[in-house]
Amino acid sequence: MPKTRSKPHPDVSQVMIIGGRNNFPISWLNKQGYCEYSIFLENVKGVEVQPTLDMVIGTREHARLEEDFKRDAEPATFEQMLEESKTVELLSRELPVISTSYGIRGFIDEVWMTPDEFVIIDDKPGNRAFPSSIHQVFGYCLAFQDTVKEKRKIVASLRERGTDNIFWSAYFDQKAEHDTISLINRVHDLLLGKKDFLPTKNPRKCRSCRLKRKCDKKAMPGSL
């Protein structure tokens, strides 16, 4: 994949300026769907908190799977894999994707490349397809589509971490693309100050949030 000049955003952590515009991690689409005010607290205001147990376990599991994959994988460039996958099925892990068109970037947990379609897999700690998780995997699909620019179908999938259980999947169709672009544009508007970061109104989300002790806009019980 071509390299693009980039520099850190002067005020917002994890945001890079790539191709002259803001570029944020695709994982933020998950955060935005859960509570976009958490993005403000952590990345704009600079609130620092310890990672959750799920985050620590997830990092370890990603590292283990990547080591297992590298042990048996044959070295190849992304372009070589794309060409070869037109006739055989291939697998890639931790595939980096950057879209300067949409201002997003990330690492896809796993990609199955077949002659007919690409399957984009995002590993999750549970087996429930939350809207925020779907937003994130659709974001990977959009970035992959923008990078590859092929006519093969793209399938978005969520898999239970540490297992082979794909508990949700759907084609990345025109509606999914349109909805994902709308969400991405909202996040860019938040970063530009055109819109306000909105906190969740669900107190259950607040109770499980790692930022709850530093949040000034917690939802109150009975607010639903």
C-alpha positions as a Markdown table, in Angstrom:
| # | Residue | x | y | z |
|---|---|---|---|---|
| 1 | Met | 0.0 | 0.0 | 0.0 |
| 2 | Pro | 1.3 | 3.5 | -0.8 |
| 3 | Lys | 2.8 | 5.6 | 2.0 |
| 4 | Thr | 1.2 | 8.9 | 2.7 |
| 5 | Arg | 2.8 | 11.8 | 4.6 |
| 6 | Ser | 1.2 | 12.3 | 8.0 |
| 7 | Lys | 1.6 | 14.3 | 11.2 |
| 8 | Pro | -0.1 | 14.2 | 14.6 |
| 9 | His | -3.1 | 16.5 | 15.2 |
| 10 | Pro | -1.9 | 19.3 | 17.5 |
| 11 | Asp | -4.8 | 19.1 | 19.9 |
| 12 | Val | -6.5 | 15.7 | 19.6 |
| 13 | Ser | -4.7 | 12.5 | 20.5 |
| 14 | Gln | -4.8 | 9.5 | 18.1 |
| 15 | Val | -5.9 | 11.8 | 15.2 |
| 16 | Met | -3.4 | 12.2 | 12.4 |
| 17 | Ile | -3.4 | 14.7 | 9.6 |
| 18 | Ile | -3.0 | 12.6 | 6.4 |
| 19 | Gly | -3.4 | 14.0 | 2.9 |
| 20 | Gly | -4.3 | 17.4 | 4.4 |
| 21 | Arg | -7.3 | 16.3 | 6.5 |
| 22 | Asn | -8.0 | 14.7 | 9.9 |
| 23 | Asn | -7.7 | 10.9 | 10.0 |
| 24 | Phe | -9.1 | 9.0 | 13.0 |
| 25 | Pro | -9.0 | 5.4 | 14.1 |
| 26 | Ile | -11.8 | 3.2 | 12.8 |
| 27 | Ser | -12.3 | 1.9 | 16.4 |
| 28 | Trp | -13.7 | 5.3 | 17.2 |
| 29 | Leu | -16.9 | 4.3 | 15.3 |
| 30 | Asn | -17.4 | 1.7 | 18.1 |
| 31 | Lys | -16.8 | 4.4 | 20.7 |
| 32 | Gln | -19.1 | 6.8 | 18.9 |
| 33 | Gly | -21.9 | 4.3 | 18.8 |
| 34 | Tyr | -21.5 | 3.6 | 22.5 |
| 35 | Cys | -20.9 | 7.1 | 23.8 |
| 36 | Glu | -19.2 | 9.7 | 21.7 |
| 37 | Tyr | -18.6 | 11.9 | 24.7 |
| 38 | Ser | -16.0 | 9.3 | 25.7 |
| 39 | Ile | -14.0 | 10.4 | 22.7 |
| 40 | Phe | -14.1 | 14.0 | 23.9 |
| 41 | Leu | -13.0 | 13.0 | 27.4 |
| 42 | Glu | -10.1 | 10.8 | 26.4 |
| 43 | Asn | -8.8 | 12.3 | 23.2 |
| 44 | Val | -9.7 | 16.0 | 23.4 |
| 45 | Lys | -9.7 | 16.7 | 27.1 |
| 46 | Gly | -6.9 | 14.3 | 27.7 |
| 47 | Val | -8.4 | 12.2 | 30.5 |
| 48 | Glu | -6.2 | 9.3 | 31.3 |
| 49 | Val | -7.5 | 6.0 | 32.8 |
| 50 | Gln | -6.3 | 2.4 | 33.1 |
| 51 | Pro | -7.3 | -0.1 | 30.4 |
| 52 | Thr | -10.1 | -2.5 | 31.2 |
| 53 | Leu | -9.5 | -6.2 | 31.7 |
| 54 | Asp | -11.3 | -6.9 | 28.4 |
| 55 | Met | -8.8 | -4.5 | 26.7 |
| 56 | Val | -5.8 | -6.2 | 28.3 |
| 57 | Ile | -7.1 | -9.7 | 27.4 |
| 58 | Gly | -7.9 | -8.5 | 23.8 |
| 59 | Thr | -4.4 | -7.1 | 23.3 |
| 60 | Arg | -2.8 | -10.4 | 24.5 |
| 61 | Glu | -5.1 | -12.5 | 22.3 |
| 62 | His | -4.4 | -10.4 | 19.2 |
| 63 | Ala | -0.6 | -10.8 | 19.9 |
| 64 | Arg | -1.0 | -14.6 | 20.3 |
| 65 | Leu | -3.0 | -15.0 | 17.1 |
| 66 | Glu | -0.6 | -12.8 | 15.2 |
| 67 | Glu | 2.4 | -14.9 | 16.3 |
| 68 | Asp | 0.6 | -18.2 | 15.4 |
| 69 | Phe | -0.2 | -16.7 | 12.0 |
| 70 | Lys | 3.3 | -15.6 | 11.3 |
| 71 | Arg | 4.7 | -19.0 | 12.3 |
| 72 | Asp | 3.0 | -20.6 | 9.3 |
| 73 | Ala | 2.5 | -17.7 | 6.9 |
| 74 | Glu | 4.4 | -17.3 | 3.7 |
| 75 | Pro | 5.8 | -13.8 | 3.1 |
| 76 | Ala | 4.0 | -11.8 | 0.4 |
| 77 | Thr | 3.1 | -8.3 | -0.4 |
| 78 | Phe | -0.5 | -7.1 | -0.2 |
| 79 | Glu | -0.6 | -6.7 | -4.0 |
| 80 | Gln | 0.7 | -10.3 | -4.5 |
| 81 | Met | -2.0 | -11.6 | -2.2 |
| 82 | Leu | -4.7 | -9.8 | -4.0 |
| 83 | Glu | -3.6 | -11.2 | -7.4 |
| 84 | Glu | -3.2 | -14.7 | -6.0 |
| 85 | Ser | -6.6 | -14.6 | -4.3 |
| 86 | Lys | -8.3 | -14.4 | -7.7 |
| 87 | Thr | -7.8 | -18.1 | -8.0 |
| 88 | Val | -7.2 | -19.4 | -4.5 |
| 89 | Glu | -8.4 | -18.6 | -1.0 |
| 90 | Leu | -5.9 | -16.7 | 1.2 |
| 91 | Leu | -5.9 | -15.3 | 4.8 |
| 92 | Ser | -4.3 | -12.2 | 6.2 |
| 93 | Arg | -4.2 | -10.9 | 9.8 |
| 94 | Glu | -3.7 | -7.5 | 11.3 |
| 95 | Leu | -4.0 | -5.9 | 7.8 |
| 96 | Pro | -3.4 | -2.1 | 7.9 |
| 97 | Val | -5.9 | 0.0 | 6.0 |
| 98 | Ile | -5.8 | 3.8 | 5.5 |
| 99 | Ser | -8.4 | 5.8 | 3.6 |
| 100 | Thr | -7.4 | 9.4 | 2.9 |
| 101 | Ser | -10.7 | 9.9 | 1.1 |
| 102 | Tyr | -12.8 | 9.2 | 4.2 |
| 103 | Gly | -10.2 | 10.1 | 6.8 |
| 104 | Ile | -10.1 | 6.8 | 8.6 |
| 105 | Arg | -7.5 | 4.1 | 9.4 |
| 106 | Gly | -7.0 | 0.9 | 11.3 |
| 107 | Phe | -5.9 | -2.7 | 11.5 |
| 108 | Ile | -8.4 | -5.4 | 10.4 |
| 109 | Asp | -8.1 | -8.5 | 12.7 |
| 110 | Glu | -8.5 | -10.9 | 9.8 |
| 111 | Val | -9.3 | -10.9 | 6.1 |
| 112 | Trp | -10.4 | -13.9 | 4.1 |
| 113 | Met | -9.7 | -13.4 | 0.4 |
| 114 | Thr | -11.5 | -15.6 | -2.0 |
| 115 | Pro | -12.0 | -15.4 | -5.8 |
| 116 | Asp | -15.6 | -14.2 | -5.2 |
| 117 | Glu | -15.4 | -12.1 | -2.1 |
| 118 | Phe | -13.5 | -10.5 | 0.8 |
| 119 | Val | -14.6 | -11.4 | 4.3 |
| 120 | Ile | -13.6 | -8.7 | 6.9 |
| 121 | Ile | -13.5 | -10.1 | 10.4 |
| 122 | Asp | -13.4 | -8.1 | 13.6 |
| 123 | Asp | -12.9 | -10.1 | 16.9 |
| 124 | Lys | -15.1 | -9.1 | 19.9 |
| 125 | Pro | -15.0 | -10.3 | 23.5 |
| 126 | Gly | -18.7 | -11.5 | 23.5 |
| 127 | Asn | -21.1 | -12.8 | 21.0 |
| 128 | Arg | -23.7 | -10.0 | 20.7 |
| 129 | Ala | -23.8 | -7.9 | 17.6 |
| 130 | Phe | -24.1 | -4.4 | 19.2 |
| 131 | Pro | -24.8 | -1.5 | 16.7 |
| 132 | Ser | -21.5 | 0.1 | 17.7 |
| 133 | Ser | -19.6 | -3.1 | 16.8 |
| 134 | Ile | -21.3 | -3.3 | 13.5 |
| 135 | His | -20.4 | 0.4 | 12.9 |
| 136 | Gln | -16.7 | -0.5 | 13.5 |
| 137 | Val | -16.5 | -3.5 | 11.2 |
| 138 | Phe | -18.4 | -1.6 | 8.5 |
| 139 | Gly | -15.7 | 1.1 | 8.8 |
| 140 | Tyr | -13.0 | -1.5 | 8.1 |
| 141 | Cys | -15.0 | -2.6 | 5.1 |
| 142 | Leu | -15.2 | 0.9 | 3.8 |
| 143 | Ala | -11.5 | 1.6 | 4.2 |
| 144 | Phe | -10.7 | -1.8 | 2.6 |
| 145 | Gln | -13.0 | -1.1 | -0.3 |
| 146 | Asp | -11.4 | 2.4 | -0.8 |
| 147 | Thr | -7.9 | 0.8 | -0.7 |
| 148 | Val | -8.5 | -2.2 | -2.9 |
| 149 | Lys | -11.0 | -0.8 | -5.4 |
| 150 | Glu | -12.1 | -4.2 | -6.7 |
| 151 | Lys | -15.6 | -5.4 | -7.7 |
| 152 | Arg | -15.5 | -8.5 | -5.4 |
| 153 | Lys | -18.2 | -8.5 | -2.8 |
| 154 | Ile | -17.3 | -7.6 | 0.8 |
| 155 | Val | -18.7 | -9.4 | 3.8 |
| 156 | Ala | -18.5 | -7.8 | 7.3 |
| 157 | Ser | -18.3 | -10.4 | 10.1 |
| 158 | Leu | -18.0 | -10.3 | 13.9 |
| 159 | Arg | -16.3 | -13.2 | 15.6 |
| 160 | Glu | -16.2 | -14.2 | 19.2 |
| 161 | Arg | -12.6 | -13.6 | 20.4 |
| 162 | Gly | -10.5 | -16.8 | 20.8 |
| 163 | Thr | -13.0 | -19.0 | 18.9 |
| 164 | Asp | -14.1 | -19.7 | 15.4 |
| 165 | Asn | -17.6 | -18.5 | 16.2 |
| 166 | Ile | -18.7 | -15.9 | 13.6 |
| 167 | Phe | -21.9 | -14.8 | 15.3 |
| 168 | Trp | -22.9 | -12.0 | 12.9 |
| 169 | Ser | -22.2 | -11.3 | 9.2 |
| 170 | Ala | -23.7 | -9.1 | 6.4 |
| 171 | Tyr | -22.8 | -7.9 | 3.0 |
| 172 | Phe | -21.3 | -4.4 | 2.9 |
| 173 | Asp | -23.9 | -3.1 | 0.5 |
| 174 | Gln | -24.9 | 0.4 | -0.6 |
| 175 | Lys | -27.0 | 1.1 | 2.5 |
| 176 | Ala | -24.2 | 0.0 | 4.8 |
| 177 | Glu | -21.8 | 2.1 | 2.9 |
| 178 | His | -24.1 | 5.2 | 3.0 |
| 179 | Asp | -24.8 | 4.8 | 6.7 |
| 180 | Thr | -21.1 | 4.3 | 7.5 |
| 181 | Ile | -20.1 | 7.4 | 5.6 |
| 182 | Ser | -22.7 | 9.4 | 7.5 |
| 183 | Leu | -21.3 | 8.3 | 10.8 |
| 184 | Ile | -17.7 | 9.1 | 9.7 |
| 185 | Asn | -18.8 | 12.5 | 8.5 |
| 186 | Arg | -20.4 | 13.1 | 12.0 |
| 187 | Val | -17.1 | 12.3 | 13.7 |
| 188 | His | -15.2 | 14.6 | 11.4 |
| 189 | Asp | -17.7 | 17.4 | 12.2 |
| 190 | Leu | -17.1 | 16.7 | 16.0 |
| 191 | Leu | -13.4 | 17.1 | 15.5 |
| 192 | Leu | -13.9 | 20.3 | 13.6 |
| 193 | Gly | -16.2 | 21.7 | 16.3 |
| 194 | Lys | -19.2 | 21.8 | 13.9 |
| 195 | Lys | -21.2 | 19.6 | 16.3 |
| 196 | Asp | -21.1 | 18.8 | 20.0 |
| 197 | Phe | -20.0 | 15.5 | 21.4 |
| 198 | Leu | -23.2 | 14.0 | 22.9 |
| 199 | Pro | -23.1 | 11.7 | 26.0 |
| 200 | Thr | -25.1 | 8.5 | 26.2 |
| 201 | Lys | -28.5 | 8.7 | 27.9 |
| 202 | Asn | -28.2 | 5.1 | 29.0 |
| 203 | Pro | -27.1 | 4.8 | 32.6 |
| 204 | Arg | -26.2 | 1.1 | 32.1 |
| 205 | Lys | -23.5 | 2.2 | 29.7 |
| 206 | Cys | -22.2 | 4.8 | 32.2 |
| 207 | Arg | -21.9 | 2.2 | 35.0 |
| 208 | Ser | -19.6 | 0.0 | 32.8 |
| 209 | Cys | -17.6 | 2.9 | 31.4 |
| 210 | Arg | -13.9 | 3.1 | 32.4 |
| 211 | Leu | -14.2 | 6.9 | 32.2 |
| 212 | Lys | -17.1 | 7.2 | 34.6 |
| 213 | Arg | -15.1 | 8.6 | 37.5 |
| 214 | Lys | -13.9 | 11.5 | 35.3 |
| 215 | Cys | -17.1 | 12.1 | 33.4 |
| 216 | Asp | -19.2 | 15.2 | 34.1 |
| 217 | Lys | -22.2 | 14.1 | 32.0 |
| 218 | Lys | -23.2 | 10.7 | 33.4 |
| 219 | Ala | -26.7 | 9.5 | 32.7 |
| 220 | Met | -28.8 | 9.2 | 35.8 |
| 221 | Pro | -30.9 | 6.1 | 36.7 |
| 222 | Gly | -34.4 | 6.5 | 35.4 |
| 223 | Ser | -33.4 | 8.8 | 32.5 |
| 224 | Leu | -34.3 | 6.2 | 29.9 |
